[in-house]
Amino acid sequence: MSPRHSGSNQAATLIVVIADVLAAIIGLWIVMYLLDANRANDLVAWVADAARFLAGWSYDLFTFDEAWARVVMGYGLAAVVYLFVGHLIAGRLRRG
């Protein structure tokens, strides 16, 4: 295996890990929200802030009447996009 391909594989792995971590943070916030986690807790507050930052473009995209549906769809969309784009880019790097 040439050094170029090894570097591409390492970069692809890094991109996948980053995308997965970002999606996991958003997913964790969705679960915490649905379980009505204590927002005064530092961990819950950090996860909520991080998820809101990561999903800033999508968290208020849908206008369902139920707040839980807005959270699941808005934040869930961001998580899916991170996963899809991250894995797509990684796949292209591995092939290239």
Phi, psi and chi 1 to 4 in degrees:
 res  aa     phi    psi   chi1   chi2   chi3   chi4
   1 MET       -  132.5  178.5  175.7  -79.8      -
   2 SER   -76.4  157.5   70.4      -      -      -
   3 PRO   -60.0  -30.5  -21.9   29.3      -      -
   4 ARG   -63.3  -44.8 -179.9  179.7  178.3  -83.2
   5 HIS   -68.2  -35.2  -69.8  -64.7      -      -
   6 SER   -64.4  -43.1  176.7      -      -      -
   7 GLY   -65.1  -38.2      -      -      -      -
   8 SER   -64.5  -41.2  -64.7      -      -      -
   9 ASN   -65.3  -39.7  -77.6  -22.9      -      -
  10 GLN   -66.3  -42.5  -70.6  175.8  -12.6      -
  11 ALA   -64.2  -41.5      -      -      -      -
  12 ALA   -62.5  -42.8      -      -      -      -
  13 THR   -63.3  -42.2  -59.8      -      -      -
  14 LEU   -62.3  -43.1  179.8   63.4      -      -
  15 ILE   -63.4  -42.8  -70.9  169.9      -      -
  16 VAL   -63.1  -44.1  165.1      -      -      -
  17 VAL   -62.9  -44.4  167.7      -      -      -
  18 ILE   -62.8  -46.9  -69.9  170.5      -      -
  19 ALA   -61.0  -41.5      -      -      -      -
  20 ASP   -66.0  -40.1  -70.6   -8.4      -      -
  21 VAL   -66.1  -43.4  167.5      -      -      -
  22 LEU   -62.4  -44.0  -62.5  179.4      -      -
  23 ALA   -66.1  -35.8      -      -      -      -
  24 ALA   -66.0  -39.3      -      -      -      -
  25 ILE   -62.5  -44.7  -69.6  169.8      -      -
  26 ILE   -64.6  -44.1  -65.3  170.0      -      -
  27 GLY   -62.6  -39.0      -      -      -      -
  28 LEU   -62.7  -40.0 -178.3   58.9      -      -
  29 TRP   -64.0  -41.5  169.0 -119.4      -      -
  30 ILE   -58.7  -46.1  -67.6  170.0      -      -
  31 VAL   -63.8  -44.1  170.3      -      -      -
  32 MET   -61.7  -40.7  -73.5  179.0  169.2      -
  33 TYR   -63.9  -47.2 -178.1   86.6      -      -
  34 LEU   -64.6  -30.7  -67.5  174.6      -      -
  35 LEU   -90.8    5.2  -65.0  175.5      -      -
  36 ASP    56.4   52.5 -161.0   24.6      -      -
  37 ALA   -63.9  151.7      -      -      -      -
  38 ASN   -69.6  109.2  178.4    9.3      -      -
  39 ARG   -72.8  -11.0  -64.6 -166.3 -172.5  172.2
  40 ALA   -78.1  -16.1      -      -      -      -
  41 ASN   -70.3  137.1  179.4  -78.1      -      -
  42 ASP   -61.9  -41.6  -70.5  -21.7      -      -
  43 LEU   -64.0  -46.1  175.2   63.8      -      -
  44 VAL   -62.6  -42.8  175.3      -      -      -
  45 ALA   -63.1  -40.7      -      -      -      -
  46 TRP   -65.1  -45.4 -177.2   87.3      -      -
  47 VAL   -62.6  -42.2  171.3      -      -      -
  48 ALA   -62.5  -44.5      -      -      -      -
  49 ASP   -65.2  -43.9  -69.4  -17.4      -      -
  50 ALA   -64.2  -43.3      -      -      -      -
  51 ALA   -64.7  -41.7      -      -      -      -
  52 ARG   -63.0  -39.7 -172.8  170.8 -179.2  111.1
  53 PHE   -64.2  -47.8  173.6   77.3      -      -
  54 LEU   -67.3  -32.0  -65.7  170.8      -      -
  55 ALA  -106.8   23.7      -      -      -      -
  56 GLY   -54.4  -32.1      -      -      -      -
  57 TRP   -81.7  -15.5   58.1  -87.5      -      -
  58 SER  -127.0  -11.4   70.7      -      -      -
  59 TYR   -67.2  -24.1   75.4   89.8      -      -
  60 ASP  -115.3   26.3 -155.6   13.2      -      -
  61 LEU   -74.4  -35.4 -170.9   62.9      -      -
  62 PHE  -102.9  149.8  -59.8  100.1      -      -
  63 THR  -120.9   51.0   57.9      -      -      -
  64 PHE   -66.0  153.9  -64.0  109.1      -      -
  65 ASP   -68.2  -35.0  -70.0  -25.0      -      -
  66 GLU   -86.9  129.6  -60.7  -66.9  -30.4      -
  67 ALA   -61.9  -38.2      -      -      -      -
  68 TRP   -63.2  -35.0   67.4  -92.6      -      -
  69 ALA   -69.3  -37.7      -      -      -      -
  70 ARG   -63.3  -41.8  -73.7 -168.2  -56.5  -89.9
  71 VAL   -65.7  -48.5  168.9      -      -      -
  72 VAL   -62.3  -46.1  170.2      -      -      -
  73 MET   -74.4  -45.4  -69.1  -59.4  -64.6      -
  74 GLY   -66.2  -51.5      -      -      -      -
  75 TYR   -74.1  -36.6  -73.7   89.8      -      -
  76 GLY   -61.6  -38.9      -      -      -      -
  77 LEU   -60.4  -44.3  174.9   64.1      -      -
  78 ALA   -61.5  -43.1      -      -      -      -
  79 ALA   -61.5  -43.9      -      -      -      -
  80 VAL   -64.0  -41.2  168.8      -      -      -
  81 VAL   -64.3  -44.0  167.9      -      -      -
  82 TYR   -58.2  -45.9  -80.8  119.4      -      -
  83 LEU   -63.4  -48.4  -71.8  173.3      -      -
  84 PHE   -62.4  -51.2  178.4   76.4      -      -
  85 VAL   -67.2  -43.4  170.6      -      -      -
  86 GLY   -61.3  -44.9      -      -      -      -
  87 HIS   -72.2  -32.3  -73.5 -102.6      -      -
  88 LEU   -64.3  -47.7  179.7   71.0      -      -
  89 ILE   -63.4  -42.9  -68.6  169.7      -      -
  90 ALA   -62.4  -41.4      -      -      -      -
  91 GLY   -61.9  -41.8      -      -      -      -
  92 ARG   -65.5  -38.5  -62.1 -136.1  177.3 -144.4
  93 LEU   -64.8  -39.4  -77.6  173.4      -      -
  94 ARG   -68.8  -33.8  -74.1 -174.8  176.9  123.0
  95 ARG   -78.0  -31.8  -81.3 -167.0  -66.4  -90.5
  96 GLY   -77.1      -      -      -      -      -
